[in-house]
Amino acid sequence: MVHSNKVRDYKDLDVWNRSMDLVVDVYDVVKSFPQEEQYSLVSQIKRSAISIPSNISEGASRNSKKELVQFFLYCIRVCVRVRNPTFNF
C-alpha cells in the first residue's frame, strides 16, 4: 500500500508477502538437489531468493517512489537468477 511517495509498512505489500513465499518454496526445492551442489548452486539460489524480500523492504523504506522502483527492478533481475538454474535432479 503506497501513500504519497512512501510505503507505510513493507509487510503490507503483496509483492513482499509473495517474495517471502518464494523463499520458503526455494528452501523446499533445493533440499532435493544433489549433496555436491549444497555449497555452490544451492547457496547461491538461497542467497538470491532471500535478497528479494530484503530489497523490497529496503526500497520501501526509501524516501521516493523512484528509489522504490529501482529496488523492484533489482528484484526482477534477481528473480531471473533464481529461476535460471533449471536442472532435473
N, C-alpha and C positions, 0 to 999 in steps of 0.2 A: 504494500500500500504506500503510495508516494503522495506526500502532501507538500505543497510548494515544490522546492527543489531538493528536499531532503527526506529520506526514508525515516520513519519514526522508529521502527524496530525491524531489523532484517529477518527475524523469525516469523514475521507476518507475510513475508514474500513467498509466494507459491514456488518460485524458482529455487529459493534456498531450501525449502522443505523437500522438494523433489531431488535436489542435489544430495541431500542427506540420505534419501532412499537409495540413490545411486551408490553412495559409499558402502552402505550395508550390502547391496547386491554385489558390488565388486568384491568385497571381502568374502562373500559366499562363493562366488565363481572361482576365484583364484585358489581356493582350497583344493580344487581338482587338478591344478597344474602340477606337472612333474616336480619332484623334490629339487632337481638341479636348477629349476627356474626360480626357486624361492628367494634367492638373494640378488637376483638381477631383474628379470622381467616382472616378477610379482611385486617386488619392492617398488619398481618404477610405476607400475599401474596403480598401486595403493597410494603412493605419494601424489600422483596426478589426480586421482579421484578425491582425495582429501583437500587438495588445493582449490577445488571448485567451490564448495560452500565457504571455505576460508576467504576466497577472493570476493565472493558475493557479499559476505558480511563486512569486509573491509571497504568495499566500494560503497555500500550503503551508509557507512559512517562518514563518508566524504561530504564536502560542502556543496557539491554541484552535481547536477544531472549528467553533465559531460563526463565527470570523473567516474560516476557510477556506470555509465555506458562503456567507458574504457575497461573497467574491471569485468563487465559482462562479456565484452569482446575477447578478453584474455581467456575467460572461462570457456568460450566456444572453441578456441584453439586447443585448450587442454582436453576438452571432450573428444576431439579428433584423436589425440594421443591415446586416450583411454580405450577407445573402440578400435583403433588401428590394429593392434596385435591380435588378429583373429586366427588362432591356432586350434586345431582339433586334437586335443589331448585325450 
